[in-house]
Amino acid sequence: MIRGPAAVVAVTAVICPAAVLLAALGGVGVGTVAVGVVALGALVVLGVLRGPEELGVLLLLAAVGTAPWNAVSVAGIKLAPALLLGATALLAVPVLAGRTPLRMRPWVVVLGGSIALVAVLTWFLPPDGAYFASRYVGDGAFASPPISEVGGISAVQGLQWLVAAVVLPVVVAAACHGRLWLVARLADAWTLGASISAGVAVTDELGLSHLSAAILPYVDVGGRQAGLSVQPNHVAVAAAITVPWAVWRLVRTGPVAPRVAAAVCLGADAGGLVVSASRGALVGAVLAALAVLLCSARTRRLALALLGAAALAVVLALAAVPALLGDVGERLRFADAASADASDAVRAGIGAQAWQDFLVSPLHGIGLEVALQGHDIYLQLLASGGALLLLGFLAALVLLGVDVRTLLRHPDPAVPPGLVAALALAVATWLVVCSIENHLTDLFLYVPLALLAALRAAVPADDPEPLPARAAPAPDAPAVLAAAAAEGPRA
């Protein structure tokens, strides 16, 4: 069994050659073939040495690690979903053999059922063709398909979403059965993948690489970098939601190596947030980092000290260079940025259209084909699935919150303190940041939810008994004899 750092080393042996070769060879032609050969050879060797179940775990690590790289594909096939499919097939063997229980948390059932129901309703009750053709899309990445294709496109979008919202949590829970240590390793791989993408964005900005230009069919007109993702906001959101885990790794007491790795990841994330110029993700990442520090009494003073130091640094910098605030604000698109003004105008138009879509079909929306149009995931839920999908999504979040509460009240000794809170804060960061972003169905978004589901599935009962109160220690023998001597003989 591959455990601990060895698992990360093994999966890195698969991921890193792919990343290096893609970067060196432009991601096309011979480079793509070489990546496939190297990765396939490594997986075959590991499968022979460790067996199919362990190979499934490694494929799952690779899938989670490459999930933020949603622009990377081989022959048109997205890398992370393909790896997840392989992991699912291999990890299904012990489940079918009865060696591993199949545990699905209630929130997974509710969310998956809501998605499937909306997809079916759109198939049989498509939106009005004239209305659909006249919709404002406001982005070159979107175009209204013929109404005859809407049902099929909605079904495909629903299947892709179900892979992230249902298949991933179920597979992660199966893989982590009897391997609770794997939860932290999966979170490490997820954070590493997001940081690699952010690092690529930084090197592209510095002119040291041109990977994003090689794998994307377009270049952002505002000069923003996308890393290994399909769009600059994607690399920024991936970096932001992994910040809570990286900060927890950094401040946790223990070996030095994981803390150094966390510091490197945070540095790459910070760079990626800057060069992607995503305003919402940048603010969300800062607030998420502070939230992790404030959650622990040990690091609360550190958070306050960092806030004070940051405020002092800003005051001194502005006193030395008064124009610095304007320059930084323009670079980060908070002020006087033409691309920000254009983006805000598009967001307003898309948001208004999403609300109109909901008013046209308030019960089940106009279909999942518009699930990514709105720049507000809650508006997108209403537009694509109406009240049914929004209520299902919110109900799933409530049930997930119940699971998190159970994990916090009944901690497992095998789970390090603070791990559950870090994952929960990652989910919260996504839900807050994406009130102004459109990231709803991507695989990398559901990794922390899947890890929380795996931890909750490890609790033996649905309603665990409260932790027993710690009994007072029995007095030692000398104390008992001394007390008896003081009382004297009894009458």
N, C-alpha and C positions, 0 to 999 in steps of 0.2 A: 504494500500500500504506500502510495506517495503522499507524504504528509509535510505540513509546515512549509518552510522555504523551498524545499525540494519541488513541491508542486508548482510554485511560482516560477522556479528555474525551468522546469520542464515545459510549461506552457509558453514561457518567454522564448524558449528554444524554437518554438513553432512560429510565434508572432514576429519576433525581431528580424529573422532573415527575410520575411515577407516585406516588412516595412523598409528595411535597408535596400533590398533589391528594387522595390517599387520606386523608392526615392532616387536611386542611382540611375535606373534605366527608364524613368519617366512613366512607369506604370503600364506600358503597352508592349505588344510584341513579345520578344524573347524574354523580357522581364517577367511578364505575367506567367509564361510557361515555366520559367525557372522557379518562381514562387510556388506554383502549384506542385511541381516535382519535389521541391525541398519540404514543403509542408506535408504532402502526402507520405513521403518517405519517413519523415519523423514520426508521423502518427502510426504508420504500420509498425515501425520498430517498437514504439511504446506499447502498442496493442499486443504484440507478441510477448514482450517482456512482462507486462503487467496484467493482461487479460482484458476482455471486452468491457467489464464494468468500470475498471480504472481508466480505460481509454475514454469511456463516456464522460467520466468526471473531468478528464483533461480537455475534451472537446467542449464541455460546458464552460470551463475556465476560459478557453479561447473565445467562445461565443460572447461571454460577458465582457471580456477584455477588448474585443473588437466592436462591441455594440455601438460605441460612440463614433465609429468610423463609417457612418451611413452613406458615404460617397464611394467607398471602396467595393468594387465588385469584380468578379472574374467571369468573363463571357456573359455579362449582363446579370449574373446571379450575385445578390448581396452576400457578403462574406459572413456576417454574424448570423443571420437566419439559417444559412446553409450549415454552419457549424452546430447551431442549436438543433437542427433537424437530425444531424448525426448523433448528437448526444442523446436526444430523445429516443432514437431507435435502440441505442445500446443500453440505456438505463431502463428501458421498458422490459428488458429481459428479466431482471430480478423481480420486478413488479408482477409480471405475468406468472413467474414461477412461485410467487407467494413469499419470497424472502424479504421484500420491501413493501410496506403498506402504501396504498395510494390515498393520500390525504389532501383534500381540497378545502381550503378555508371558505367560509360563507361569503366573504367579500368577493372572492374569485367567481363563485357561482352567480352572484347577483350582477356583477359587472359583465361577465361573459354572456349571461342570459339577456341582459339589456342590449348589448351590441348585436347579438344574433337576432333578437326580435325586431330591432329597427331595420336590419338588413333584409329580413324576410318581408316586412311591411313595404319597404321601398320597392322590392321586386314585384309585388302584386299591386301596389298603389303608388306608381311613380308620380312625380310632380307634373304639373301642366307644362307641356312642351313650349308654348309661347312664353310663359313666364320664365322658364329655365333658360331659354335662349337669350332673354333680355337682361339677365343678371349682370351686376357690376362685379368684375373679378379683380381688377385693379393691380394685377401682378402678372408679368410675363410668364411666370412659372405655371399659371393656371389658365385654363381655357374651357369654355363650356362644351362638353361633348354632345353629340346628338342625343336626343331624348330616348331613342331606342336603346342606347348603350348605358343609360344611367343605372338601371337595375343591376346589370352585370358589374359595372365599375363599383357600385356600392357594396356588392357582395365580396368583391376582391379586397376592397379597403377593409371591410369587416373581418375577413380572414386574416389579413395582415395584423390588424389590431388584436384579434384573438390570440395570435401567436405571442404577442407581448404581454397581454393581460391575463391569459389563462395558461397557455402551454409553458411559458417561462416559470411562473410560480410553482406549477405542479412538478416540473422537471427538477427545479432547484430543491424543492422539499424532498423529492425522492433521492436526489444525490446526497443531501445533507443528513438523511436518516442514518443514525449511528456515526455521523461524521460532523458534529457541530463545529469542529475546527474549520471546516470548509467554508462556513459562512464568512469568516474574516478573510479567507484567501480569495473568495469570489469578490468581496468588496475591494480588496487590494487590486485585483486584476481590472475591475471596473474603473477604479480611480486611475490606475496606470494607463489604461487605454485612453481615457479622457485627457490626461496630461500629455500623452504622446501626440494626440491630435492638436492640442493647444501649442505644444512645442513646434510642430510642423508649421502652424500659423505664424509663429515668431520667426522661424528661419526663412519662411517665404517672404515675410515683411523685410527682413534684413538682406534679402537677395542671396542667401546661402543655398536656397533650394527653390524649386518651382513645382512642387508636387501638386498643389491644389490646382494650378493651371493645367497640369497634365491629366488630371482625372475629372475635372469639371468642364462642361461645354461652354462655360461663360466666365467672365471676370466681373466682380462687383464694381460698379461704376464709381462708388465712393472710396475705392481703395481698401476696403475692409477685407480681412483674411478669413478663410473658412477652414483651414487645416485639412483634416481628412473627412470633413462633414460636407453636406450638400449646400450649406449656406452659412454665412458668418454667425447668425444668431444660434445656429445649432451647436457650433463649437463652444460658444459662450455659455449656453444653457448647460451643456454637458460638464463644463468646468465648474459652473456655479453649484450644481447639485452634488458634485463630488467633494466640494470644499469641506462640508461638515465631517466627512469621514477622514479626510487628510489632516484636518486640524486635530481631530480626536487622536489619530495616530501620532501626531507630533507631540502633543502634551502628555500622552499616556506614559506612565513610568514603565520602564522595562529596558530591553536591549536598545543599543544606540542605532544599529543599522536600520530598523524600520522607521525610526524617527528621522534619520537623515534622508531616507527615501521619501518620506512624507514632505519634508521641507523642499526637496527638489521638485516634487509634484506640485506643491503649492506655488513655487516660483514659476513653473511652466504655465500653471493655470492663470496666474496673475498676468503673465505676458500675453497669453491667449485672449484674456478678457480685454486687455488694452487694445491689441491690434484688431480684434473683431469689432470693437467699438459698439458693443451691445449695452445700452444704458441700463435696461432692466436687470440683465444678468449680473452686471458689475455691482449694482446696489444690492441685489439679492445675495451675492457671494460675500460681501462685506458683512451684511446683517447675519448671515448664516454662521460665519466664523465667530462673530461676537456671541451669538446664541450658544454655540458649543462651549465657549469659555465661561459664559455665565451660568451654564447648567451645573457646573461643578464648583463646590466651595473652594476646592484647592486652586482652581484657575480663575476664580472670580476677580481676585485682586489684580491678576495679570491683565484681564480684559479692561478693567478701569485704568490701569497704568498705560496700556496701549492707546486707549482713547485720549488720555491726557497728553501722551507723547505726540500723537497724531495732530491734535489740536495745536500744540505748541509749534510743531514743525510747519504747519500751514501758516500760522501767524508770522513766523520768522521768514518763511519763503516769500510771502506776500510783501513783507516789509523790505526785503532785499530786492525783489523783482516784482513790482506792482502789476506788470502785464502778464505775470505767470498764470493767474487765475483764468484769464480769457483764453490763453493759449491751451491750457490743459482742458478747459471746458469745450473748446472747439475740437481738440483732438479726440475727446471722448464723446463728442456729439451732444453735449449738454447745452451748448450755447453757440449761436452764430455758425451753425453748420448747415450748408445747403442740403446735404444728403439727409440730415435729420428732419428738416422741414418737409422734404418730399416724402420721407417715410411716414411722418405723422399724418400727412394728407391722405396717403394711401390707406393707412390704418383706419382713419376716420371713415373713409368710404367703404372699406371692407366690413367694418363693424356695423355700420348702418345697414348694409346689405344682409348681414347675418341676422340682424334683428327682424328685417323684413321677411327673410326666409322663415323664421319662427312664426311670424304672424300669419303667413300663408298656410302653414301646416303645423299648428301648435301642439298636436298630440304626438306625432312621430317624425316631424321635420320633413326635409325634402331629400334626405338620403346621405349616406356616409361619404359619398363622393365629394361633399363640401366640408368634411370634418376638419380639414386643415385650413379653411378660409375663414378668417375672422380676427386674427391677432388677439384673441381672448378665448381661452379654452372653454370658458363657461358659455359664452355666446356661440361658440362652435358646437357645443353639445346641444344647445337649443336649436340651432339652424339645421344640423344634420339629423338629430334624433328627437327633437321636440322635448316635451315634458317627460316622456318616458325615459329617454336617455339621460337627461340631467338628473332626474330623481334616482335612477339606477346608479349613476356615478356617485352622487352624494351619499346614497345608502351604503355603497361599497366603502366609501371613506369612513363613514361612521363605524361600520363593522371592523375596518382596519384599525380605527382608533381604539375600539374595545380590545382587540388583540394586543396592541401596544401597551395599553393599561395593564392587561394581565401579565405581560412580560416584565413590566416595570415593578409590579407588586409582588411577583413571584419569580425572582431572578434565579436562573440556573447557575449553579456553581461553575459550570464549564464555560459560561459566557462571561467575558471580561466586563467589569463595570463600565458603563457609559456607551457600550456598543449599540444597544437598542436605541438609546437617545440619539446617537449620531445618525443612525439609519432613519429614524423618524424625522429628524430635522432635514435630512436630504429630501424626503418626501414633501415636507412642508415648504422647502425652498422651491421645489418644482411648482407646487400649487399656487404659491404667491407670485413668483416671477412670471409664470405663464398666464397670469391674468392680463398681461400685456404682450404675450407671445403666443404662437400658434402650435406649440409642441404638445401633442396629445396622444399620438399612437406609436411613437418611436420605441424601439426595443430598449434602448438604454435608460429610458425614463422609468421603466418598471423593475429595474434591478433591485433597488432598495425595498420596494414592496414585496418582491419575491423572497428576498432574504428574511424579511420580517415574517412572512408566511411560513418559511422553513423553521424559524425559531419557535413560532407558536405551535406548529405541528409537532414539535418535540415535547410539548407539555402533555402529560399522559391523559388528562381528563379535560373535558370542555369547561367544567366549573371547578377548578382546583380549590381545595380547602385552604383557608387562610393559613399563613405560616404560623406554626405554634409559637407561643410566647416562650422566651428563654427562661427556664426555671432558675430560681436563685441557687447559688452554689451551697452545698451542704457544709456546715462548719466542720473544721478539722477536729480530731480527737482531743488534742490538748485544750482547745477552747471549751469543749463540752465538759471536760473534767474540772476545769477552773470554775465554770459557772456552777456546777453541782457543789463544789466545795464552798463557794460563796453563799449558797442557799442554806447550807447546813442540813442536819438530819431532819427528816419529815416526821410530824407527829403521827 
